[in-house]
Amino acid sequence: MKCLIPAACLLLCVASHVYAEANGQNPDARSNNTLDDGDAKHEYSITNFFKDKLPTPAEQSFTPPDLATLNAWAPIRNNYAWGNVHFVVSEDSLSVGDKDKLVRYAVGIPLRNGKYNYVYEGMDCDTAQTRSYYYANSDNPVWAPLNRAWERIQEKGYNTYQAPLYEALCSFRDPMSIKDMKSSLGATTSSQNTAGCPACHAGSGQGSK
């Protein structure tokens, strides 16, 4: 897996941070953690990666997609995960906030009985953090609130899939375009993975293998 932060970019951004501080600027400053309709700015800073406690990303309001309507699922793999190493991400759930620049998506986590747990999350490409908003499962494919706090992306861990997703959805701490995200995930209309698709297996409660 490629490094999340290229060395050249790292050195350049650290130098920029030192210059900004020397001139009385704070490149990490954010006035609050919510965005109103008049705030279209999103500040980026490489110094976030050096902090023990990362800043909480500002968020705009959003509406999650209806899980039952999602039918284009691309496979992702994390060889460093414990438990599962195979997951699916919904291509038709991908979105990028126009104000907060956060990527949001649905992920399917396979169970041993062929069914799935689902999570709807947000990802901040700037700070490499994710937050889970909703969850569901094959037996009840309706989103229920989860609202976990923002967490730093970890490559290793139980059922961790966010690290390969970061590589697929983000580029130099910026979100890719939706088209490039789909291309990066490697799924096409003719070869979509429907293993985790609730709409594709309505009434069966089973995912194909």
N, C-alpha and C positions, 0 to 999 in steps of 0.2 A: 504494500500500500504506500502510495506516495506521501511525502510529508505534507502536513496541513499548511505549514508556513515556509515558503521558499527562503533560503538563507539571505539571498540578495535583498528581497523585500523586507526581511527582518531588519537588516542593518540600516536600510534607507529610512524605514519608519521610525526606528529608535532615534536616529539622528534628527528627524523631523520633530519628534517629541521633545528632545533636549532643547532644540531651537525654540519651540513654542513656549516651554517653561521659562526659558531665559528672557523671553519677551512678554512675560506676564500672562500668557494664555494657558488655558487648561483644555487640552484636546479631548479629555474624557468627560467634560461637563455635560450633563443633561438636566434640564430644569425639573422634569418629573417623569413618571413612568407611564403616562397616558398621553395619547395624541388627540388633539381636537381637529376639526375640519380644516383649520387654517395652518396647521403645522405639517409641512411636507418634507422636513429635514430629517436625516438620519446620520448621526455622526459615527465615524469609524476610527478606531485607534488600535494599533498593534500592541500598545502597552497593556491592553486588557489581558493578553495572554500571560503576562508576568505577575498578575495579581492572584493572591490566595483566594480572595473573594471578588468575583466578577460583578460588574454593574448589572442591575436588573434592566433588561431591554424595555424600552417604551413600546406600548401596544395600542393598536387601533381596534375598534370593534369589528367583529366578523361573525358570520353565520356558517356553521359546519355544513358540508354537503350531506344529503340524505344517503346514509350508508347503503340502503337497498338499491340505489340507482348506480352505484359504482360497479363497473364491469370490466375495466381494463387494468389488470394487475400484473406488475412486472416483478420477477424474482430478484432478490438481493441476497447476498451471503456475507457472513462475518465468521471467518474461521477461528477468531479469537473469543467468540461467545461461548458461554457455558449453557447447557441445556439445548436450545436450538441453535443451529448455524444458518438455517434457511428461513427466509421470510419473504413476504410479498408487499409491495407498495402500490397504492392505487394511483395510476397516472392521471385519471380524470378527477382526482381530488386535489391535485397540485395547484397551489395559488401563491402569489406574492403580494403582500400588502402594499398598496400604492403609497402609504404614508410611513408605515413602520418598517417596510422592507423585510418583513419576516416571512419565511417560507412555511406553508402549512400543508399537511398531507395526512393520509390515512395509511396505516400499516396493519397487515394481518400476521398474527403469530400462530403458527400451526400447533395443534395439540395431537397427542398420540392417537386419539380416536378419529382423526381425520377432520375434526372441526377446527374452528379458529377463534382466537380472541382478537379484538380489533382495538386500536388506539388512534385517536386523532391528536396530532401534535403540532407545535410550532417550533421552528428552528431559527436561531439568530446566527447568520453566517459570520458576522463581525466577531462575536465573542465565542463561537463554537459552543453554544448552549442550546438545550432543548427543554420544552415544557409540554407535559401531557394535559390536554383539556378534557377529553371525553374517552369513554371506553364502551365496548359492546362485545357480543359474541355471536356465534352461529345460531344459537337457540333463541336469542333475543337481539336481532340486528337493529337496535334503536339506541342512539347515543345517550349515555348517562353521564352526568358531570363527574369529572375527576379533579381538575384544577390543581395539579401539583405545582410546586415551585420550580423555577428555572434551575437546571442542573448542567454542569459542565459535561461535555460529551466524553465518554470513556470507551476505549476500544475493547477492553476486556470486561466481562461481567455476565450475569445471568440474563439471557435473552436480549443482549445488547446488539442493536442493528444501526444505531445512529452514526457511528463512525463511517461506514461505507456510504451511508446516505449523504453525509456531509460532503464526501468526495464527489458524489453524483449530482448534488443540487447546488453547491456553492463553488465559486471561483474567486480566489484572492479576496476572501471575506465579503464578497458581493454575491447575491443570489443570481443564478443563471436565468436566462429566459426560459419560459415553460417549454418551448420547443427544444432548447438545448438540454434541459433536464430530462425530457423523454428520450432524446437521443443518447444521453449519457447512461440512462438506465438500460438501454439496449433493447427495449421492447417495441415492436411495430404492430400495426393494425392486424397484420396477417399472422402474427406469432405471439399474441397476448396470452399471458398465463392467467387462467381463470380458476386456479385452485382455491383462492380465498374469496371468490366472488359471491356475495350473498344472493344477488339477483340471478346469477347463473345457475344456482342450485336451490332455488326457492322451494321450500317444502321438504327438501331432502335432509337438510342439516349436515350434509356431508360435502367435503371438498374432494376433488379429484386429485390423484397422486401422479 
